[in-house]
């Protein structure tokens, strides 16, 4: 299957017409900007909390050392050596592996659709953070402005004479459809139902795509720097960028856990205050007669003397550890629903917040209790926007460069035209995320468009380079570019450790997909365990869409190989019909 590379693919004349970095620092910053994204902020901390905290770092570091860094070294080295886009690189390695490049191109396209929508949400929050009070400090009012019960706002349980808890942050009609707190949520619209759209969100999406377009219109006016094409030390770059990416995740985790701890402490204090107020009102006690510190002793005393009256109160089990571990929207169990005041034993599962829920619900609620809340909101959402935008630029290059390599437009057509058409197609395809069911579709794309495909393509990448292109050939290229033959760590990782680890992860992920049907979680006031989120199965046609997103990019691999095989057979038959021998025509 391996095809001998033509000499013109390996020459280093610096005249292939591609732009060059004007200095090494710019190159490293661009790579770091593409590698570090929103996942470092809102997915890595969730994984740490969910899978054991500090213990999660053990498998993470193993994967980083034996998968992340070696694979990133392969990507930088093979791209630097061949100077092609994803499709061109894999076609050069072997015509039968061109589908890997097409699959990577498809994944980049699918990710760009919903990733830009998330950036619009971040931008909306950022622009609305320059005011006091923040617009999400309370639920939206109803139509006659007599309350905040819009969209079926669920009142907080308890006697009418008790003060209401201040509503938690939510979108309501003040912005795009995002996951909302149950106190401000209505029964969610099932996925797939278009519903009404959001004009402001839709307009913000053409604005961001226009930004990407004009970013690509900037001509390469800097002098070329061929050293980054051929003689650059890609091994050192791979280690530096991978470590910066990991350190960013760890640093972000410290910040996110501090914010979540602050929120949990604040919620715990508010829970105690509500219970204290209930006791004071029920037993006509003097104001401020019970403090947070004296509340446990006072509760035990009242329960021992008048247990019947205490049992009727809507008291909550205010345990700080529950607030630290609770899921988004989860409320502590009422003491009145238990058999006694001592918390009953129940299985505790670490549950964290991930993705948009972490940024748009947990943080927005926590920042309300911070002094100078608008300042922290501006800093946080400004950071998210710059992180996402830099990653999006790199992702768009993963779409436009293969299109240029494939020659979808004639050579005389300027690159700016192709870039504009690409952004227009992406914009039109992404309008589904601006509908009322957009948050559901975003969750579908986020969960199924990239996960399986990226693991599979990573496995095919290391196998294709090491076993098709050849280990000795690749090591010789690395030595030519860096001046040093790869040591035993790199060779063993590429040949055995990385492929086996990736294969194990791939098989485990497929088994998980088979074992569990695709589902989503929704706020439902009619749910018996409300305000917990109700887990619902997607309709059959949405489950089919999930499977299509999971396997569609992978279908390029066998389809491309079959097309190449048929084309070769056709060529051989044509040569036989004309009386020529296959080797006379300069074939492989």
C-alpha positions in Angstrom: 0.0 0.0 0.0 2.9 2.4 0.7 3.7 4.5 -2.3 7.2 5.9 -3.0 7.1 9.7 -2.4 8.0 11.8 -5.4 11.2 13.8 -5.0 9.3 17.1 -5.4 7.3 16.3 -2.3 10.5 16.3 -0.2 12.5 19.2 -1.6 13.0 22.2 0.6 13.1 25.0 -1.9 10.7 27.2 0.1 8.8 28.0 -3.1 5.6 26.0 -2.6 3.5 29.2 -2.5 2.4 28.8 1.1 2.7 31.6 3.7 5.6 31.4 6.2 5.9 32.4 9.8 8.0 35.5 10.3 9.5 34.3 13.6 9.5 31.3 15.8 7.6 33.0 18.7 4.7 33.7 16.4 4.6 30.1 15.3 4.6 28.8 18.9 1.9 31.2 19.9 -0.3 30.2 17.0 0.1 26.5 17.9 -0.7 27.1 21.5 -3.7 29.2 20.6 -5.0 26.4 18.5 -4.3 23.7 21.1 -5.6 25.6 24.1 -9.4 26.1 23.9 -12.6 26.1 25.8 -12.2 22.5 26.8 -9.3 23.4 29.0 -11.6 25.7 31.0 -14.8 23.8 31.3 -14.2 20.2 30.4 -10.9 19.3 32.1 -12.0 20.4 35.6 -15.3 18.5 35.2 -13.3 15.3 34.4 -11.1 15.8 37.3 -14.0 16.2 39.7 -16.0 13.3 38.3 -13.2 10.7 38.1 -11.4 11.0 41.3 -9.9 14.4 41.7 -6.1 14.1 42.1 -6.3 10.4 41.2 -7.5 11.4 37.7 -4.1 13.0 37.0 -2.4 9.6 37.0 -4.1 8.2 33.9 -4.1 11.7 32.4 -0.3 12.0 32.7 0.2 8.5 31.3 -2.0 9.4 28.3 -0.1 12.6 27.9 3.4 11.0 28.0 2.6 8.0 25.8 -0.2 9.3 23.6 -0.5 13.1 23.5 3.1 14.1 23.1 4.2 11.3 20.7 1.1 11.8 18.4 1.6 15.6 18.4 5.2 15.0 17.4 4.1 12.9 14.5 1.6 15.6 13.4 4.1 18.4 13.5 6.9 16.3 11.9 4.9 14.9 9.0 3.2 18.2 8.3 6.5 20.0 8.4 8.2 17.5 6.1 5.5 17.2 3.5 4.0 20.8 3.7 0.5 19.8 2.8 -3.0 19.9 4.2 -4.6 16.9 5.8 -5.8 15.4 2.5 -2.5 16.1 0.7 -0.4 14.5 3.5 -2.3 11.3 3.6 -2.5 11.0 -0.2 1.2 11.4 -0.3 1.8 8.7 2.3 -0.5 6.3 0.5 -3.3 6.8 -2.0 -5.4 4.3 0.0 -5.2 6.5 3.1 -6.6 9.7 1.5 -9.9 9.0 3.4 -8.2 9.8 6.7 -7.6 13.4 5.4 -11.1 13.7 4.2 -12.4 12.4 7.6 -10.3 15.0 9.5 -11.7 17.7 7.1 -15.2 16.5 7.9 -14.7 16.6 11.6 -13.2 20.1 11.4 -16.3 21.2 9.5 -18.8 19.7 12.0 -16.9 21.1 15.0 -16.8 24.6 13.5 -20.6 24.7 13.3 -21.4 24.4 17.0 -18.1 25.9 18.3 -18.8 29.2 16.7 -22.3 29.1 18.3 -20.7 28.7 21.7 -18.5 31.8 20.9 -21.7 33.7 20.2 -23.1 32.8 23.6 -19.8 33.8 25.2 -19.9 37.1 23.3 -23.4 37.9 24.4 -22.5 37.4 28.1 -19.3 39.4 27.6 -21.1 42.4 26.1 -23.8 42.2 28.8 -21.3 42.1 31.6 -20.7 45.9 31.4 -23.6 46.8 33.7 -24.6 46.7 37.3 -26.6 44.7 38.3 -25.8 42.0 35.9 -28.8 41.1 33.7 -28.9 37.5 34.8 -29.2 38.4 38.5 -32.9 37.6 38.5 -35.4 35.7 36.4 -37.2 37.7 33.7 -40.6 39.3 34.8 -43.9 38.1 33.5 -45.9 39.9 30.9 -47.7 42.2 33.3 -44.6 42.9 35.3 -46.1 41.6 38.5 -43.7 38.8 39.2 -40.9 36.7 37.8 -42.9 33.7 36.7 -42.2 33.9 33.0 -41.9 30.5 31.2 -43.5 28.6 34.1 -41.1 29.7 36.8 -41.3 27.2 39.6 -41.9 28.8 43.0 -39.6 27.7 45.8 -41.3 25.2 48.1 -42.3 26.5 51.5 -45.0 28.5 53.3 -46.1 31.7 51.7 -45.0 33.8 54.6 -41.4 32.8 54.1 -39.3 35.1 51.9 -38.6 33.6 48.5 -35.1 32.6 47.6 -33.5 35.0 45.1 -33.9 33.4 41.6 -30.7 32.0 40.2 -29.3 33.0 36.8 -31.2 32.2 33.7 -31.7 33.3 30.1 -35.5 33.5 29.8 -36.2 36.0 27.0 -33.1 38.0 27.6 -30.9 36.1 25.3 -30.3 32.8 23.4 -31.5 29.5 24.5 -29.0 28.1 27.0 -29.3 25.6 29.9 -31.2 27.4 32.6 -31.6 26.9 36.3 -34.8 25.0 37.1 -36.3 27.9 39.1 -36.4 29.9 35.9 -37.1 27.1 33.4 -40.1 25.7 31.8 -40.6 22.2 30.5 -38.0 21.9 27.8 -38.9 21.6 24.1 -38.0 18.2 22.8 -35.0 18.1 20.5 -35.7 18.3 16.8 -38.6 20.8 17.2 -37.5 24.0 15.5 -39.6 26.3 17.5 -38.9 30.0 17.5 -35.6 31.4 16.6 -33.4 34.1 18.1 -32.8 37.0 15.8 -30.1 38.6 17.9 -28.3 35.3 18.1 -28.6 34.7 14.4 -27.2 38.1 13.6 -24.3 37.6 16.1 -23.5 34.3 14.2 -23.0 36.1 10.7 -20.9 38.7 12.6 -18.5 36.0 13.9 -18.3 34.2 10.6 -17.5 37.5 8.9 -14.7 37.9 11.4 -13.3 34.6 10.3 -13.6 35.6 6.7 -11.7 38.9 7.1 -9.2 37.2 9.3 -8.4 34.9 6.3 -8.4 37.9 3.9 -5.3 39.3 5.5 -2.5 38.7 3.0 0.8 37.1 4.0 3.0 40.3 3.9 5.7 39.0 6.2 9.0 37.6 4.8 9.1 33.9 4.5 10.9 31.9 7.1 11.9 28.6 5.5 13.6 27.3 8.6 10.3 26.5 10.1 9.4 24.4 7.1 12.4 22.1 7.0 15.0 22.5 9.8 12.8 23.5 12.7 13.1 21.3 15.8 9.5 19.9 15.7 10.3 17.5 18.6 11.0 20.3 21.0 7.9 22.2 19.7 5.7 19.2 20.4 6.9 18.8 23.9 6.6 22.6 24.7 3.1 23.0 23.2 1.8 19.8 24.8 3.1 20.8 28.3 1.7 24.4 27.9 -1.6 22.9 27.0 -1.6 20.6 30.1 -0.4 23.3 32.4 -3.2 25.5 31.2 -5.7 22.8 32.1 -4.3 22.4 35.5 -4.1 26.1 36.2 -7.7 26.5 34.9 -8.8 23.7 37.3 -7.4 25.5 40.3 -9.4 28.7 39.3 -12.6 26.8 38.5 -12.5 24.7 41.7 -12.0 27.9 43.7 -15.0 29.5 42.0 -17.1 26.4 42.6 -16.0 26.2 46.2 -17.0 29.8 46.7 -20.4 29.1 45.2 -20.8 26.0 47.3 -19.9 28.0 50.5 -22.3 30.8 49.5 -25.1 28.3 48.8 -24.5 26.5 52.0 -24.7 29.8 54.0 -28.0 30.7 52.2 -29.4 27.3 53.0 -28.6 27.8 56.7 -30.2 31.2 56.6 -33.4 29.9 55.2 -33.6 27.2 57.8 -32.8 29.7 60.6 -35.5 32.0 59.3 -38.0 29.2 59.3 -37.2 28.3 62.9 -37.4 32.0 64.0 -40.8 32.5 62.3 -42.3 29.2 63.6 -41.2 29.5 67.2 -41.4 33.4 67.4 -37.8 33.7 68.4 -36.0 37.1 68.6 -34.3 38.3 65.5 -30.7 37.1 65.1 -31.1 34.8 68.1 -29.8 31.9 66.0 -26.5 32.2 64.1 -25.1 29.9 61.5 -22.7 28.5 64.1 -25.3 27.9 66.7 -27.9 26.5 64.3 -27.1 22.8 64.8 -27.4 23.0 68.5 -30.6 25.1 68.3 -32.1 22.6 65.8 -31.3 19.6 68.1 -32.8 21.4 71.1 -36.1 22.3 69.3 -36.3 18.8 67.8 -36.0 17.3 71.2 -38.6 19.5 72.8 -41.1 20.0 70.0 -40.4 17.4 67.3 -43.8 17.6 65.7 -43.6 21.3 64.8 -40.0 20.9 63.5 -41.0 18.0 61.3 -43.6 20.2 59.5 -41.1 22.8 58.5 -39.5 22.8 55.0 -36.0 22.5 56.4 -33.1 21.4 54.2 -30.2 19.2 55.0 -27.5 21.9 54.6 -24.3 19.9 54.3 -21.3 21.7 52.7 -20.0 18.5 51.1 -23.3 18.1 49.2 -23.1 21.6 47.8 -19.5 20.8 46.7 -20.6 17.6 45.0 -24.1 18.4 43.8 -25.2 18.5 40.2 -26.4 21.6 38.4 -29.8 22.5 39.7 -29.8 19.9 42.5 -31.3 20.9 45.8 -30.7 19.3 49.1 -33.3 16.9 50.4 -35.9 18.4 52.7 -35.5 17.2 56.3 -39.2 16.8 56.5 -39.1 14.0 53.9 -36.7 12.0 56.0 -37.2 9.6 58.8 -35.6 11.9 61.4 -33.2 14.8 61.4 -30.1 12.8 61.1 -29.2 12.5 57.4 -29.8 9.0 56.2 -27.1 7.1 54.5 -27.3 7.3 50.7 -24.8 6.6 47.9 -22.9 9.7 47.0 -21.7 10.2 43.5 -19.4 13.0 42.5 -21.2 15.0 40.0 -19.8 18.1 38.4 -20.7 20.8 35.9 -19.3 20.6 32.4 -19.4 22.6 29.2 -21.9 25.5 28.8 -23.4 24.6 32.1 -20.2 25.4 33.9 -19.6 28.7 32.2 -23.2 29.9 31.8 -24.8 28.7 35.0 -22.3 27.9 37.7 -20.0 30.8 37.1 -22.7 33.3 36.4 -24.4 32.4 39.7 -21.1 32.4 41.6 -20.0 35.8 40.3 -23.2 37.5 41.6 -21.9 37.0 45.1 -18.4 38.4 44.4 -17.5 42.0 45.1 -17.3 43.9 41.8 -19.2 41.2 39.9 -19.2 42.9 36.5 -15.4 43.1 36.5 -15.0 39.4 37.1 -17.7 38.6 34.5 -15.9 40.8 31.9 -12.6 39.1 32.6 -14.0 35.6 32.6 -16.0 35.8 29.4 -13.3 37.9 27.7 -10.9 35.1 28.4 -13.3 32.5 27.1 -13.9 34.5 23.9 -10.2 34.9 23.1 -9.5 31.2 23.8 -12.3 30.0 21.6 -11.6 32.5 18.8 -7.9 31.4 18.5 -8.9 27.7 18.3 -11.6 28.6 15.8 -9.1 30.2 13.5 -7.0 27.0 13.5 -10.0 24.9 13.0 -11.0 27.0 9.9 -7.5 26.4 8.5 -8.3 22.7 8.8 -11.2 23.3 6.4 -9.8 25.8 3.9 -6.3 24.3 3.4 -7.7 20.9 2.2 -10.1 22.6 -0.1 -7.2 24.4 -1.6 -5.3 21.2 -2.0 -8.2 19.5 -3.6 -8.6 22.4 -6.1 -12.4 22.7 -5.7 -12.1 26.1 -7.5 -9.9 26.9 -10.4 -6.4 28.2 -9.7 -7.2 31.7 -11.0 -10.0 32.1 -8.4 -8.5 34.1 -5.4 -8.3 32.3 -2.1 -10.5 35.0 -0.6 -13.4 33.8 -2.6 -13.0 30.2 -1.4 -12.7 31.5 2.2 -15.9 33.6 1.9 -17.9 30.7 0.4 -16.7 28.4 3.1 -17.7 30.8 5.9 -21.1 31.3 4.1 -21.8 27.5 4.0 -20.7 27.1 7.6 -23.0 30.0 8.6 -26.0 28.6 6.8 -25.4 25.2 8.3 -25.0 26.6 11.8 -28.4 28.4 11.9 -30.0 25.3 13.4 -28.2 26.1 16.7 -30.0 29.5 16.8 -33.5 27.9 17.1 -35.2 27.2 20.4 -33.9 23.6 20.2 -30.4 24.8 19.4 -29.0 23.8 22.8 -30.1 20.2 22.3 -28.5 20.1 18.9 -25.3 21.6 20.2 -25.2 18.9 22.9 -25.7 16.2 20.2 -22.9 17.6 18.0 -20.6 18.1 21.0 -21.0 14.5 22.2 -21.0 12.7 18.9 -19.3 14.7 16.2 -15.7 14.5 17.4 -15.2 12.0 20.2 -15.2 8.7 18.4 -13.8 10.2 15.2 -10.8 11.8 16.8 -9.7 8.7 18.6 -10.1 6.6 15.5 -8.2 9.0 13.3 -5.4 9.3 15.9 -5.1 5.5 15.8 -5.0 5.5 12.0 -2.5 8.4 12.1 0.1 6.6 14.1 -0.5 3.3 12.3 -0.3 5.0 8.9 2.9 6.9 9.5 4.8 4.1 11.3 3.6 1.0 9.5 2.7 2.4 6.0 5.1 5.3 5.6 7.6 3.4 7.6 9.4 3.8 10.9 12.9 4.1 9.5 11.8 6.5 6.8 10.0 8.7 9.3 12.9 8.6 11.8 15.2 9.6 8.9 13.0 12.6 8.2 13.0 13.6 11.8 16.8 13.4 11.9 17.0 15.5 8.8 14.8 18.1 10.3 16.1 18.1 13.9 19.6 16.7 13.5 19.0 13.9 15.9 17.6 10.3 15.5 14.5 9.7 17.7 15.5 7.9 20.9 14.0 4.7 22.3 11.1 6.5 24.0 9.8 8.0 20.8 10.2 4.8 18.8 8.6 2.5 21.4 5.7 5.0 21.8 5.1 5.2 18.1 5.5 1.5 17.4 3.6 -0.2 20.2 2.5 1.9 23.3 0.5 4.6 21.6 -1.4 2.3 19.1 -2.3 -0.2 21.9 -3.6 2.6 24.2 -5.6 4.2 21.5 -7.0 0.9 20.4 -8.1 0.1 24.0 -9.8 3.5 24.3 -11.5 3.1 21.0 -12.9 -0.3 21.8 -14.1 0.9 25.3 -15.8 3.9 23.7 -17.6 1.7 21.2 -18.7 -0.6 23.9 -20.1 2.3 25.9 -22.0 3.5 22.8 -23.5 0.1 22.3 -24.4 -0.3 26.0 -26.1 3.1 26.5 -28.6 4.6 24.3 -28.1 8.3 23.5 -29.9 10.5 26.0 -30.1 14.1 27.3 -31.0 15.7 30.5 -33.7 18.3 30.8 -35.4 20.5 33.4 -39.0 19.2 33.9 -41.2 20.6 36.7 -43.4 17.5 36.4 -40.5 15.2 37.1 -41.0 13.4 40.4 -37.4 14.1 41.5 -37.4 17.7 40.4 -35.3 19.9 40.7 -33.0 17.1 39.6 -32.7 16.9 35.8 -34.7 14.2 34.1 -32.8 11.9 31.8 -34.7 11.3 28.6 -33.9 9.2 25.6 -33.6 10.9 22.3 -36.3 10.0 19.7 -35.3 7.3 17.2 -34.5 9.6 14.4 -32.3 11.7 16.7 -30.5 8.6 17.8 -29.9 7.8 14.1 -28.5 11.3 13.7 -26.1 10.7 16.7 -24.8 7.5 15.1 -24.5 9.2 11.7 -22.4 12.0 13.3 -20.2 9.3 15.1 -19.5 7.3 12.0 -20.0 9.6 9.0 -16.4 10.9 8.9 -15.0 7.4 9.3 -16.8 6.2 6.2 -14.4 8.3 4.1 -11.6 5.8 4.9 -13.1 2.6 3.3 -14.9 4.6 0.6 -11.7 6.4 -0.5 -9.6 3.2 -0.4 -12.3 1.4 -2.4 -12.4 4.2 -5.0 -8.6 4.2 -5.3 -8.6 0.4 -5.8 -11.3 0.6 -8.4 -9.5 3.4 -10.2 -6.3 1.4 -10.2 -8.1 -1.6 -11.6 -9.6 0.5 -14.3 -6.3 1.9 -15.2 -4.8 -1.5 -15.4 -7.6 -2.8 -17.6 -7.2 0.3 -19.9 -3.5 -0.4 -20.2 -4.1 -4.1 -21.0 -6.7 -3.1 -23.7 -4.2 -0.7 -25.3 -1.5 -3.4 -25.2 0.8 -1.5 -22.8 2.3 -3.1 -19.7 1.5 -1.6 -16.4 5.1 -0.7 -15.7 5.4 1.1 -19.0 2.9 3.8 -18.0 4.8 4.9 -14.9 2.3 3.4 -12.4 3.0 2.6 -8.8 
